[in-house]
């Protein structure tokens, strides 16, 4: 009993000696430094210098600035020139220098970022070597549906998508929809893949998988399909397996404004007189690429006082097209051109009050209004491929329709 009493007295005495006041000192717990890995290097192990290529900078100048080893800059350049293109260095692009942490901070690596994805490394450790690499890319799939408010680009921007998606849709529907005539209330849905660098930095649209565009109450579906794994070209077809591509594009420009239509009588703004206008004028910025609306052979190029610089293309025994007022001609007589190939640039040569292309269209030797014509589709899908197409298309169409039903009922 005496022993137990003694123990209790000791415990009370010990507890009374503890500092319970407000000035009690706490020893901070140091958090470990986060490990940072970039370009294949653990950056914690180096002195890191980040900078930007300036006008006039070359690889040799960078070596003179940061390298203090025994090799001459010329010898280094000669040794690595077959591994990386040293002439590709351009102003405005970032680069990173990795030095030793201890004095005298000798360079261990130089990393140049050629674009947002690709970079090359000159590694000075152990033995000199150079190589090209890519940042990790993650592909994510997304389906969106929306009603047009303003332009297509504005609507897609509100959905936080890359501007290139508008161009992709314009290309796919270039044969069936005039995107300068879309209006508020038109609807669309699209399934596409997006790229992300290091899983976080958005890097644009990778590819389109399916879409529909509802214009003036009619739905235009588009599904990509390759006839086989070796096919280089991907064509787009509707839900019935009919090719979207027709013999002619809707217009010779990607983005434009029709400033004057085909008309039997129009007041000419330069000649100040009433006369027939046997073409369609598409106003666009000076230098905008002009595309041939169908494949064919360049029948004639040249200059006249009225037409300015022009190109005429013969497509077959029935159809021919002509493109006037160019600032620059990019093809020659007798040259074969493919549909959508750039043949010149928008200008205002000849009798023109401003930059535009006058698009003229012949059918059986007679000039006609191209906007009133119905053109045949390209070669239809081979019957042997259709079952596979329909099988692949069905779940994609179901997905588009499902999200559209949800979005447009809100």
MINUKOL-383801 format. One record per residue (C-alpha): chain; y, z, x; residue in three letters. Coordinates in nm, 3 decimals. Layout:
BEGIN
(node 'A' (Y Z X) 'ALA')
...
***
This chain:
BEGIN
(node 'A' (0.000 0.000 0.000) 'UNK')
(node 'A' (0.234 0.085 0.284) 'UNK')
(node 'A' (0.150 -0.254 0.440) 'UNK')
(node 'A' (0.238 -0.444 0.118) 'UNK')
(node 'A' (0.569 -0.257 0.087) 'UNK')
(node 'A' (0.662 -0.349 0.442) 'UNK')
(node 'A' (0.593 -0.717 0.383) 'UNK')
(node 'A' (0.809 -0.722 0.071) 'UNK')
(node 'A' (1.100 -0.554 0.255) 'UNK')
(node 'A' (1.081 -0.819 0.529) 'UNK')
(node 'A' (1.093 -1.102 0.275) 'UNK')
(node 'A' (1.398 -0.953 0.103) 'UNK')
(node 'A' (1.573 -0.908 0.436) 'UNK')
(node 'A' (1.497 -1.270 0.538) 'UNK')
(node 'A' (1.622 -1.418 0.214) 'UNK')
(node 'A' (1.943 -1.216 0.231) 'UNK')
(node 'A' (2.016 -1.370 0.570) 'UNK')
(node 'A' (2.020 -1.730 0.432) 'UNK')
(node 'A' (2.359 -1.901 0.409) 'UNK')
(node 'A' (2.410 -1.969 0.042) 'UNK')
(node 'A' (2.780 -2.038 0.070) 'UNK')
(node 'A' (2.961 -2.368 0.003) 'UNK')
(node 'A' (2.995 -2.447 0.377) 'UNK')
(node 'A' (2.626 -2.507 0.428) 'UNK')
(node 'A' (2.587 -2.806 0.666) 'UNK')
(node 'A' (2.345 -3.083 0.569) 'UNK')
(node 'A' (2.207 -3.311 0.833) 'UNK')
(node 'A' (2.249 -3.674 0.710) 'UNK')
(node 'A' (1.934 -3.882 0.697) 'UNK')
(node 'A' (1.990 -4.211 0.875) 'UNK')
(node 'A' (1.868 -4.513 0.685) 'UNK')
(node 'A' (1.681 -4.768 0.893) 'UNK')
(node 'A' (1.875 -5.084 0.971) 'UNK')
(node 'A' (1.763 -5.365 0.737) 'UNK')
(node 'A' (1.565 -5.636 0.910) 'UNK')
(node 'A' (1.746 -5.972 0.884) 'UNK')
(node 'A' (1.539 -6.284 0.947) 'UNK')
(node 'A' (1.710 -6.624 0.947) 'UNK')
(node 'A' (1.623 -6.960 1.105) 'UNK')
(node 'A' (1.294 -6.804 1.218) 'UNK')
(node 'A' (1.469 -6.537 1.431) 'UNK')
(node 'A' (1.504 -6.163 1.371) 'UNK')
(node 'A' (1.882 -6.142 1.401) 'UNK')
(node 'A' (1.876 -5.766 1.466) 'UNK')
(node 'A' (1.752 -5.844 1.816) 'UNK')
(node 'A' (2.052 -6.057 1.912) 'UNK')
(node 'A' (2.426 -6.069 1.939) 'UNK')
(node 'A' (2.507 -6.316 1.660) 'UNK')
(node 'A' (2.806 -6.553 1.676) 'UNK')
(node 'A' (2.878 -6.775 1.376) 'UNK')
(node 'A' (3.131 -7.057 1.392) 'UNK')
(node 'A' (3.213 -7.405 1.266) 'UNK')
(node 'A' (3.212 -7.739 1.447) 'UNK')
(node 'A' (3.570 -7.847 1.514) 'UNK')
(node 'A' (3.704 -8.200 1.538) 'UNK')
(node 'A' (3.615 -8.338 1.881) 'UNK')
(node 'A' (3.329 -8.093 1.942) 'UNK')
(node 'A' (3.010 -8.229 2.098) 'UNK')
(node 'A' (2.683 -8.068 2.199) 'UNK')
(node 'A' (2.794 -8.078 2.562) 'UNK')
(node 'A' (3.116 -7.894 2.475) 'UNK')
(node 'A' (2.919 -7.624 2.296) 'UNK')
(node 'A' (2.702 -7.582 2.608) 'UNK')
(node 'A' (3.010 -7.551 2.827) 'UNK')
(node 'A' (3.141 -7.280 2.594) 'UNK')
(node 'A' (2.826 -7.071 2.555) 'UNK')
(node 'A' (2.567 -7.162 2.821) 'UNK')
(node 'A' (2.581 -7.002 3.166) 'UNK')
(node 'A' (2.231 -7.075 3.295) 'UNK')
(node 'A' (2.115 -7.277 3.591) 'UNK')
(node 'A' (2.048 -7.609 3.417) 'UNK')
(node 'A' (2.325 -7.868 3.394) 'UNK')
(node 'A' (2.437 -7.965 3.044) 'UNK')
(node 'A' (2.343 -8.326 3.117) 'UNK')
(node 'A' (1.986 -8.222 3.206) 'UNK')
(node 'A' (1.957 -8.017 2.887) 'UNK')
(node 'A' (2.081 -8.308 2.678) 'UNK')
(node 'A' (1.836 -8.549 2.839) 'UNK')
(node 'A' (1.544 -8.314 2.782) 'UNK')
(node 'A' (1.604 -8.259 2.409) 'UNK')
(node 'A' (1.757 -8.591 2.297) 'UNK')
(node 'A' (1.423 -8.721 2.168) 'UNK')
(node 'A' (1.368 -8.412 1.952) 'UNK')
(node 'A' (1.703 -8.396 1.775) 'UNK')
(node 'A' (1.991 -8.636 1.711) 'UNK')
(node 'A' (2.276 -8.483 1.908) 'UNK')
(node 'A' (2.519 -8.745 1.779) 'UNK')
(node 'A' (2.473 -8.618 1.424) 'UNK')
(node 'A' (2.696 -8.318 1.493) 'UNK')
(node 'A' (3.003 -8.344 1.272) 'UNK')
(node 'A' (3.313 -8.140 1.208) 'UNK')
(node 'A' (3.303 -7.879 0.936) 'UNK')
(node 'A' (2.935 -7.792 0.972) 'UNK')
(node 'A' (2.837 -7.434 1.067) 'UNK')
(node 'A' (2.646 -7.330 1.377) 'UNK')
(node 'A' (2.505 -7.002 1.504) 'UNK')
(node 'A' (2.471 -6.872 1.861) 'UNK')
(node 'A' (2.212 -6.604 1.941) 'UNK')
(node 'A' (2.284 -6.412 2.262) 'UNK')
(node 'A' (2.108 -6.121 2.426) 'UNK')
(node 'A' (2.243 -5.787 2.304) 'UNK')
(node 'A' (2.294 -5.658 2.657) 'UNK')
(node 'A' (2.552 -5.782 2.903) 'UNK')
(node 'A' (2.612 -6.053 3.015) 'UNK')
(node 'A' (2.504 -6.180 2.669) 'UNK')
(node 'A' (2.303 -6.484 2.777) 'UNK')
(node 'A' (2.245 -6.751 2.514) 'UNK')
(node 'A' (1.896 -6.750 2.362) 'UNK')
(node 'A' (1.935 -7.010 2.087) 'UNK')
(node 'A' (2.183 -7.251 1.931) 'UNK')
(node 'A' (2.131 -7.338 1.564) 'UNK')
(node 'A' (2.322 -7.625 1.402) 'UNK')
(node 'A' (2.311 -7.668 1.022) 'UNK')
(node 'A' (2.312 -8.043 0.953) 'UNK')
(node 'A' (2.335 -7.980 0.577) 'UNK')
(node 'A' (2.255 -7.701 0.333) 'UNK')
(node 'A' (1.881 -7.742 0.385) 'UNK')
(node 'A' (1.816 -7.897 0.727) 'UNK')
(node 'A' (1.899 -7.744 1.065) 'UNK')
(node 'A' (1.800 -7.790 1.426) 'UNK')
(node 'A' (1.737 -7.530 1.693) 'UNK')
(node 'A' (1.782 -7.544 2.070) 'UNK')
(node 'A' (1.574 -7.255 2.203) 'UNK')
(node 'A' (1.663 -7.139 2.555) 'UNK')
(node 'A' (1.403 -6.861 2.577) 'UNK')
(node 'A' (1.113 -6.898 2.820) 'UNK')
(node 'A' (1.115 -7.279 2.842) 'UNK')
(node 'A' (1.378 -7.507 2.687) 'UNK')
(node 'A' (1.272 -7.665 2.358) 'UNK')
(node 'A' (1.439 -7.822 2.055) 'UNK')
(node 'A' (1.313 -7.881 1.704) 'UNK')
(node 'A' (1.419 -7.957 1.347) 'UNK')
(node 'A' (1.340 -7.731 1.052) 'UNK')
(node 'A' (1.420 -7.679 0.685) 'UNK')
(node 'A' (1.523 -7.364 0.504) 'UNK')
(node 'A' (1.263 -7.243 0.252) 'UNK')
(node 'A' (1.301 -7.435 -0.075) 'UNK')
(node 'A' (1.188 -7.299 -0.410) 'UNK')
(node 'A' (1.150 -7.534 -0.708) 'UNK')
(node 'A' (1.213 -7.388 -1.052) 'UNK')
(node 'A' (1.158 -7.558 -1.387) 'UNK')
(node 'A' (1.405 -7.531 -1.673) 'UNK')
(node 'A' (1.449 -7.676 -2.022) 'UNK')
(node 'A' (1.788 -7.677 -2.193) 'UNK')
(node 'A' (1.919 -7.813 -2.521) 'UNK')
(node 'A' (2.281 -7.850 -2.627) 'UNK')
(node 'A' (2.522 -8.023 -2.861) 'UNK')
(node 'A' (2.787 -8.242 -2.701) 'UNK')
(node 'A' (3.127 -8.076 -2.673) 'UNK')
(node 'A' (3.370 -8.298 -2.484) 'UNK')
(node 'A' (3.194 -8.517 -2.228) 'UNK')
(node 'A' (2.832 -8.496 -2.115) 'UNK')
(node 'A' (2.944 -8.360 -1.778) 'UNK')
(node 'A' (3.151 -8.085 -1.943) 'UNK')
(node 'A' (2.861 -7.989 -2.169) 'UNK')
(node 'A' (2.617 -7.969 -1.877) 'UNK')
(node 'A' (2.868 -7.769 -1.672) 'UNK')
(node 'A' (2.872 -7.505 -1.947) 'UNK')
(node 'A' (2.494 -7.487 -1.914) 'UNK')
(node 'A' (2.547 -7.417 -1.542) 'UNK')
(node 'A' (2.365 -7.724 -1.415) 'UNK')
(node 'A' (2.436 -7.949 -1.119) 'UNK')
(node 'A' (2.673 -8.244 -1.187) 'UNK')
(node 'A' (2.399 -8.482 -1.069) 'UNK')
(node 'A' (2.209 -8.414 -1.391) 'UNK')
(node 'A' (2.473 -8.611 -1.583) 'UNK')
(node 'A' (2.424 -8.904 -1.344) 'UNK')
(node 'A' (2.046 -8.881 -1.385) 'UNK')
(node 'A' (2.072 -8.895 -1.762) 'UNK')
(node 'A' (2.322 -9.181 -1.744) 'UNK')
(node 'A' (2.082 -9.378 -1.523) 'UNK')
(node 'A' (1.782 -9.316 -1.748) 'UNK')
(node 'A' (1.966 -9.418 -2.063) 'UNK')
(node 'A' (2.174 -9.693 -1.901) 'UNK')
(node 'A' (1.984 -9.952 -2.109) 'UNK')
(node 'A' (2.015 -9.782 -2.448) 'UNK')
(node 'A' (2.322 -9.554 -2.466) 'UNK')
(node 'A' (2.685 -9.615 -2.376) 'UNK')
(node 'A' (2.785 -9.269 -2.252) 'UNK')
(node 'A' (3.151 -9.346 -2.307) 'UNK')
(node 'A' (3.076 -9.370 -2.677) 'UNK')
(node 'A' (2.894 -9.041 -2.716) 'UNK')
(node 'A' (3.068 -8.809 -2.956) 'UNK')
(node 'A' (3.090 -8.448 -3.064) 'UNK')
(node 'A' (2.776 -8.363 -3.258) 'UNK')
(node 'A' (2.541 -8.574 -3.047) 'UNK')
(node 'A' (2.256 -8.362 -2.914) 'UNK')
(node 'A' (2.021 -8.362 -2.618) 'UNK')
(node 'A' (1.739 -8.165 -2.458) 'UNK')
(node 'A' (1.611 -8.204 -2.105) 'UNK')
(node 'A' (1.338 -8.055 -1.889) 'UNK')
(node 'A' (1.409 -8.072 -1.517) 'UNK')
(node 'A' (1.336 -7.909 -1.183) 'UNK')
(node 'A' (1.601 -7.738 -0.969) 'UNK')
(node 'A' (1.601 -7.654 -0.598) 'UNK')
(node 'A' (1.695 -7.316 -0.456) 'UNK')
(node 'A' (1.740 -7.237 -0.086) 'UNK')
(node 'A' (1.580 -6.908 0.017) 'UNK')
(node 'A' (1.505 -6.859 -0.353) 'UNK')
(node 'A' (1.870 -6.778 -0.433) 'UNK')
(node 'A' (2.118 -7.049 -0.326) 'UNK')
(node 'A' (2.134 -7.333 -0.579) 'UNK')
(node 'A' (2.072 -7.673 -0.418) 'UNK')
(node 'A' (2.080 -7.918 -0.709) 'UNK')
(node 'A' (1.838 -8.108 -0.932) 'UNK')
(node 'A' (1.504 -8.211 -0.783) 'UNK')
(node 'A' (1.378 -8.438 -1.062) 'UNK')
(node 'A' (1.370 -8.498 -1.438) 'UNK')
(node 'A' (1.051 -8.440 -1.636) 'UNK')
(node 'A' (1.145 -8.520 -1.995) 'UNK')
(node 'A' (1.446 -8.563 -2.221) 'UNK')
(node 'A' (1.577 -8.680 -2.552) 'UNK')
(node 'A' (1.929 -8.781 -2.652) 'UNK')
(node 'A' (2.031 -8.794 -3.015) 'UNK')
(node 'A' (2.314 -9.044 -3.060) 'UNK')
(node 'A' (2.447 -9.153 -3.399) 'UNK')
(node 'A' (2.150 -8.984 -3.566) 'UNK')
(node 'A' (1.885 -9.163 -3.357) 'UNK')
(node 'A' (1.670 -8.987 -3.099) 'UNK')
(node 'A' (1.603 -9.159 -2.768) 'UNK')
(node 'A' (1.316 -8.997 -2.579) 'UNK')
(node 'A' (1.253 -9.054 -2.209) 'UNK')
(node 'A' (0.940 -8.961 -2.013) 'UNK')
(node 'A' (0.876 -9.062 -1.650) 'UNK')
(node 'A' (0.543 -9.228 -1.577) 'UNK')
(node 'A' (0.377 -9.379 -1.271) 'UNK')
(node 'A' (0.095 -9.628 -1.321) 'UNK')
(node 'A' (-0.094 -9.473 -1.029) 'UNK')
(node 'A' (-0.045 -9.229 -0.742) 'UNK')
(node 'A' (0.043 -9.512 -0.501) 'UNK')
(node 'A' (0.323 -9.651 -0.719) 'UNK')
(node 'A' (0.661 -9.606 -0.550) 'UNK')
(node 'A' (0.865 -9.660 -0.863) 'UNK')
(node 'A' (0.885 -9.431 -1.165) 'UNK')
(node 'A' (0.967 -9.598 -1.496) 'UNK')
(node 'A' (1.079 -9.421 -1.812) 'UNK')
(node 'A' (0.920 -9.473 -2.153) 'UNK')
(node 'A' (0.984 -9.347 -2.505) 'UNK')
(node 'A' (0.742 -9.140 -2.714) 'UNK')
(node 'A' (0.552 -9.456 -2.812) 'UNK')
(node 'A' (0.509 -9.581 -2.458) 'UNK')
(node 'A' (0.782 -9.846 -2.483) 'UNK')
(node 'A' (0.988 -9.904 -2.169) 'UNK')
(node 'A' (1.346 -9.779 -2.186) 'UNK')
(node 'A' (1.456 -10.041 -1.940) 'UNK')
(node 'A' (1.571 -10.368 -2.092) 'UNK')
(node 'A' (1.648 -10.693 -1.916) 'UNK')
(node 'A' (2.021 -10.603 -1.892) 'UNK')
(node 'A' (2.215 -10.285 -1.824) 'UNK')
(node 'A' (2.466 -10.180 -2.089) 'UNK')
(node 'A' (2.754 -10.228 -1.846) 'UNK')
(node 'A' (2.823 -10.326 -1.482) 'UNK')
(node 'A' (2.976 -9.982 -1.405) 'UNK')
(node 'A' (2.837 -9.630 -1.427) 'UNK')
(node 'A' (3.153 -9.473 -1.570) 'UNK')
(node 'A' (3.422 -9.679 -1.733) 'UNK')
(node 'A' (3.656 -9.737 -2.024) 'UNK')
(node 'A' (3.647 -10.062 -2.221) 'UNK')
(node 'A' (4.008 -10.177 -2.204) 'UNK')
(node 'A' (3.960 -10.511 -2.378) 'UNK')
(node 'A' (3.667 -10.650 -2.575) 'UNK')
(node 'A' (3.534 -11.003 -2.618) 'UNK')
(node 'A' (3.769 -11.172 -2.867) 'UNK')
(node 'A' (3.847 -11.523 -2.994) 'UNK')
(node 'A' (4.216 -11.435 -2.981) 'UNK')
(node 'A' (4.390 -11.181 -2.759) 'UNK')
(node 'A' (4.743 -11.143 -2.626) 'UNK')
(node 'A' (4.714 -11.193 -2.249) 'UNK')
(node 'A' (4.912 -10.914 -2.074) 'UNK')
(node 'A' (5.004 -11.132 -1.773) 'UNK')
(node 'A' (5.049 -11.480 -1.922) 'UNK')
(node 'A' (5.221 -11.333 -2.232) 'UNK')
(node 'A' (5.044 -11.566 -2.473) 'UNK')
(node 'A' (4.769 -11.554 -2.733) 'UNK')
(node 'A' (4.435 -11.698 -2.617) 'UNK')
(node 'A' (4.059 -11.637 -2.635) 'UNK')
(node 'A' (3.922 -11.357 -2.418) 'UNK')
(node 'A' (3.563 -11.454 -2.339) 'UNK')
(node 'A' (3.477 -11.138 -2.150) 'UNK')
(node 'A' (3.469 -10.760 -2.170) 'UNK')
(node 'A' (3.714 -10.565 -1.953) 'UNK')
(node 'A' (3.594 -10.236 -1.805) 'UNK')
(node 'A' (3.877 -10.030 -1.657) 'UNK')
(node 'A' (3.786 -9.812 -1.358) 'UNK')
(node 'A' (3.935 -9.677 -1.039) 'UNK')
(node 'A' (4.002 -9.917 -0.752) 'UNK')
(node 'A' (3.691 -9.942 -0.534) 'UNK')
(node 'A' (3.441 -9.834 -0.802) 'UNK')
(node 'A' (3.102 -10.004 -0.733) 'UNK')
(node 'A' (3.022 -10.303 -0.957) 'UNK')
(node 'A' (2.651 -10.354 -1.033) 'UNK')
(node 'A' (2.473 -10.668 -1.144) 'UNK')
(node 'A' (2.336 -10.598 -1.491) 'UNK')
(node 'A' (2.009 -10.785 -1.429) 'UNK')
(node 'A' (1.807 -10.929 -1.145) 'UNK')
(node 'A' (1.879 -11.285 -1.037) 'UNK')
(node 'A' (2.028 -11.513 -0.774) 'UNK')
(node 'A' (2.396 -11.525 -0.678) 'UNK')
(node 'A' (2.504 -11.867 -0.804) 'UNK')
(node 'A' (2.860 -11.855 -0.676) 'UNK')
(node 'A' (3.116 -11.633 -0.507) 'UNK')
(node 'A' (3.480 -11.707 -0.439) 'UNK')
(node 'A' (3.841 -11.673 -0.545) 'UNK')
(node 'A' (4.059 -11.843 -0.805) 'UNK')
(node 'A' (4.415 -11.769 -0.914) 'UNK')
(node 'A' (4.298 -11.645 -1.254) 'UNK')
(node 'A' (3.966 -11.476 -1.173) 'UNK')
(node 'A' (4.060 -11.331 -0.838) 'UNK')
(node 'A' (3.753 -11.245 -0.630) 'UNK')
(node 'A' (3.444 -11.308 -0.841) 'UNK')
(node 'A' (3.064 -11.325 -0.834) 'UNK')
(node 'A' (2.845 -11.524 -1.072) 'UNK')
(node 'A' (2.472 -11.445 -1.103) 'UNK')
(node 'A' (2.208 -11.666 -1.262) 'UNK')
(node 'A' (1.929 -11.455 -1.410) 'UNK')
(node 'A' (1.698 -11.722 -1.552) 'UNK')
(node 'A' (1.717 -12.044 -1.749) 'UNK')
(node 'A' (1.885 -11.864 -2.039) 'UNK')
(node 'A' (2.122 -11.600 -1.902) 'UNK')
(node 'A' (2.402 -11.580 -1.643) 'UNK')
(node 'A' (2.675 -11.321 -1.580) 'UNK')
(node 'A' (3.008 -11.320 -1.395) 'UNK')
(node 'A' (3.219 -11.034 -1.253) 'UNK')
(node 'A' (3.593 -11.091 -1.196) 'UNK')
(node 'A' (3.899 -10.933 -1.023) 'UNK')
(node 'A' (3.698 -10.766 -0.745) 'UNK')
(node 'A' (3.873 -10.601 -0.454) 'UNK')
(node 'A' (3.572 -10.680 -0.237) 'UNK')
(node 'A' (3.267 -10.908 -0.265) 'UNK')
(node 'A' (2.947 -10.762 -0.117) 'UNK')
(node 'A' (2.699 -11.049 -0.169) 'UNK')
(node 'A' (2.674 -11.412 -0.066) 'UNK')
(node 'A' (2.588 -11.732 -0.251) 'UNK')
(node 'A' (2.211 -11.787 -0.278) 'UNK')
(node 'A' (2.129 -11.419 -0.228) 'UNK')
(node 'A' (1.866 -11.264 -0.457) 'UNK')
(node 'A' (1.985 -10.942 -0.622) 'UNK')
(node 'A' (1.802 -10.670 -0.812) 'UNK')
(node 'A' (1.911 -10.506 -1.135) 'UNK')
(node 'A' (2.171 -10.237 -1.065) 'UNK')
(node 'A' (2.245 -10.363 -0.712) 'UNK')
(node 'A' (2.608 -10.317 -0.605) 'UNK')
(node 'A' (2.762 -10.663 -0.563) 'UNK')
(node 'A' (3.130 -10.576 -0.526) 'UNK')
(node 'A' (3.410 -10.325 -0.581) 'UNK')
(node 'A' (3.659 -10.293 -0.867) 'UNK')
(node 'A' (4.002 -10.438 -0.793) 'UNK')
(node 'A' (4.295 -10.617 -0.954) 'UNK')
(node 'A' (4.290 -10.958 -0.782) 'UNK')
(node 'A' (4.389 -11.267 -0.980) 'UNK')
(node 'A' (4.558 -11.231 -1.318) 'UNK')
(node 'A' (4.520 -10.857 -1.367) 'UNK')
(node 'A' (4.764 -10.578 -1.450) 'UNK')
(node 'A' (4.544 -10.301 -1.309) 'UNK')
(node 'A' (4.203 -10.229 -1.157) 'UNK')
(node 'A' (3.915 -10.340 -1.379) 'UNK')
(node 'A' (3.619 -10.576 -1.390) 'UNK')
(node 'A' (3.607 -10.857 -1.645) 'UNK')
(node 'A' (3.240 -10.900 -1.733) 'UNK')
(node 'A' (3.143 -11.243 -1.864) 'UNK')
(node 'A' (2.809 -11.335 -2.017) 'UNK')
(node 'A' (2.644 -11.673 -2.076) 'UNK')
(node 'A' (2.350 -11.747 -2.303) 'UNK')
(node 'A' (2.219 -12.104 -2.295) 'UNK')
(node 'A' (2.545 -12.214 -2.130) 'UNK')
(node 'A' (2.771 -12.058 -2.395) 'UNK')
(node 'A' (2.986 -11.749 -2.333) 'UNK')
(node 'A' (2.893 -11.472 -2.577) 'UNK')
(node 'A' (2.976 -11.105 -2.635) 'UNK')
(node 'A' (2.718 -10.902 -2.434) 'UNK')
(node 'A' (2.771 -10.595 -2.654) 'UNK')
(node 'A' (2.643 -10.785 -2.958) 'UNK')
(node 'A' (2.323 -10.909 -2.790) 'UNK')
(node 'A' (1.973 -10.764 -2.831) 'UNK')
(node 'A' (1.783 -10.798 -2.507) 'UNK')
(node 'A' (1.410 -10.794 -2.451) 'UNK')
(node 'A' (1.250 -10.495 -2.280) 'UNK')
(node 'A' (1.096 -10.525 -1.938) 'UNK')
(node 'A' (0.722 -10.569 -1.899) 'UNK')
(node 'A' (0.544 -10.334 -2.146) 'UNK')
(node 'A' (0.304 -10.063 -2.036) 'UNK')
(node 'A' (-0.047 -10.188 -1.964) 'UNK')
(node 'A' (-0.283 -10.082 -2.245) 'UNK')
(node 'A' (-0.520 -9.918 -1.997) 'UNK')
(node 'A' (-0.247 -9.672 -1.890) 'UNK')
(node 'A' (-0.130 -9.576 -2.238) 'UNK')
(node 'A' (-0.396 -9.308 -2.320) 'UNK')
(node 'A' (-0.307 -9.115 -2.003) 'UNK')
(node 'A' (0.065 -9.151 -2.075) 'UNK')
(node 'A' (0.027 -9.024 -2.432) 'UNK')
(node 'A' (-0.179 -8.728 -2.310) 'UNK')
(node 'A' (0.082 -8.631 -2.049) 'UNK')
(node 'A' (0.375 -8.695 -2.281) 'UNK')
(node 'A' (0.258 -8.493 -2.584) 'UNK')
(node 'A' (0.311 -8.137 -2.445) 'UNK')
(node 'A' (0.645 -8.237 -2.291) 'UNK')
(node 'A' (0.772 -8.374 -2.622) 'UNK')
(node 'A' (0.648 -8.064 -2.804) 'UNK')
(node 'A' (0.839 -7.843 -2.561) 'UNK')
(node 'A' (1.162 -8.042 -2.604) 'UNK')
(node 'A' (1.134 -8.038 -2.983) 'UNK')
(node 'A' (1.056 -7.665 -2.989) 'UNK')
(node 'A' (1.360 -7.557 -2.788) 'UNK')
(node 'A' (1.579 -7.801 -2.982) 'UNK')
(node 'A' (1.462 -7.648 -3.310) 'UNK')
(node 'A' (1.555 -7.300 -3.189) 'UNK')
(node 'A' (1.891 -7.396 -3.034) 'UNK')
(node 'A' (2.020 -7.622 -3.310) 'UNK')
(node 'A' (1.929 -7.377 -3.589) 'UNK')
(node 'A' (2.156 -7.109 -3.441) 'UNK')
***
